[in-house]
Amino acid sequence: MAELKIKCEQPEFVRHLFQDVLRERIESLEKGIQRTLERLQEFENKYELSTVEFLNRFANDEIQHRLDMEFDEWIGESRMLTTLQDKLYLLKGVEFFD
């Protein structure tokens, strides 16, 4: 695992600043994940398909893409969820040492 060392005149201040920023970003990502999950649930309820099933069927051309359908949004929300979860995983792995 890579390490980052910072030298400064007020290390405790900077440490707390970084911890606060990290905590705020984690909270923001968690809220974004929750909103994205809610949006995915709306699609799943509307089309009576799980997102996983929809993506598999869409990839296998079992579902026709139509401009009047919200499939692009559904796919986008699914990709967004993965991106947000990946970022959250990385940030939660950050450790601060004395």
C-alpha positions as semicolon CSV with decimal commas, in nm:
position;residue;x (nm);y (nm);z (nm)
1;M;0,000;0,000;0,000
2;A;0,134;0,344;-0,089
3;E;0,206;0,600;0,179
4;L;0,185;0,977;0,166
5;K;0,396;1,188;0,400
6;I;0,339;1,557;0,448
7;K;0,573;1,798;0,625
8;C;0,431;2,123;0,753
9;E;0,452;2,368;1,041
10;Q;0,123;2,261;1,197
11;P;0,085;1,888;1,134
12;E;-0,208;1,835;1,372
13;F;-0,407;2,113;1,207
14;V;-0,341;1,968;0,861
15;R;-0,418;1,617;0,981
16;H;-0,755;1,725;1,122
17;L;-0,825;1,924;0,806
18;F;-0,760;1,620;0,587
19;Q;-0,965;1,397;0,815
20;D;-1,256;1,642;0,801
21;V;-1,239;1,669;0,422
22;L;-1,219;1,291;0,392
23;R;-1,514;1,243;0,626
24;E;-1,722;1,498;0,432
25;R;-1,638;1,329;0,102
26;I;-1,731;0,988;0,242
27;E;-2,064;1,127;0,364
28;S;-2,125;1,282;0,023
29;L;-2,050;0,954;-0,153
30;E;-2,279;0,763;0,083
31;K;-2,562;1,008;0,012
32;G;-2,497;0,979;-0,361
33;I;-2,507;0,600;-0,337
34;Q;-2,836;0,616;-0,150
35;R;-2,990;0,849;-0,412
36;T;-2,862;0,625;-0,692
37;L;-3,004;0,313;-0,526
38;E;-3,340;0,488;-0,491
39;R;-3,333;0,584;-0,859
40;L;-3,244;0,227;-0,959
41;Q;-3,532;0,101;-0,745
42;E;-3,768;0,332;-0,935
43;F;-3,657;0,177;-1,265
44;E;-3,685;-0,174;-1,123
45;N;-4,038;-0,108;-0,999
46;K;-4,144;0,058;-1,323
47;Y;-4,011;-0,215;-1,553
48;E;-4,049;-0,504;-1,308
49;L;-3,686;-0,613;-1,356
50;S;-3,384;-0,608;-1,129
51;T;-3,103;-0,390;-1,254
52;V;-2,877;-0,695;-1,292
53;E;-3,141;-0,876;-1,497
54;F;-3,206;-0,565;-1,708
55;L;-2,835;-0,516;-1,782
56;N;-2,789;-0,882;-1,875
57;R;-3,093;-0,888;-2,100
58;F;-3,000;-0,554;-2,258
59;A;-2,642;-0,674;-2,323
60;N;-2,778;-0,991;-2,485
61;D;-3,013;-0,788;-2,709
62;E;-3,316;-0,940;-2,539
63;I;-3,448;-0,589;-2,475
64;Q;-3,481;-0,350;-2,766
65;H;-3,343;-0,001;-2,717
66;R;-3,607;0,261;-2,786
67;L;-3,574;0,636;-2,764
68;D;-3,894;0,670;-2,562
69;M;-3,763;0,437;-2,291
70;E;-3,538;0,542;-2,004
71;F;-3,287;0,265;-2,059
72;D;-2,992;0,501;-2,109
73;E;-3,067;0,663;-1,773
74;W;-3,099;0,323;-1,607
75;I;-2,764;0,212;-1,748
76;G;-2,609;0,543;-1,646
77;E;-2,738;0,514;-1,290
78;S;-2,599;0,161;-1,270
79;R;-2,258;0,278;-1,387
80;M;-2,274;0,572;-1,148
81;L;-2,342;0,335;-0,858
82;T;-2,032;0,134;-0,943
83;T;-1,819;0,448;-0,967
84;L;-1,947;0,586;-0,636
85;Q;-1,898;0,253;-0,459
86;D;-1,542;0,222;-0,594
87;K;-1,454;0,572;-0,472
88;L;-1,610;0,506;-0,132
89;Y;-1,414;0,183;-0,097
90;L;-1,087;0,363;-0,170
91;L;-1,156;0,650;0,069
92;K;-1,261;0,420;0,351
93;G;-0,924;0,249;0,315
94;V;-0,732;0,566;0,400
95;E;-0,552;0,551;0,734
96;F;-0,379;0,826;0,927
97;F;-0,066;0,751;1,129
98;D;0,118;0,954;1,389
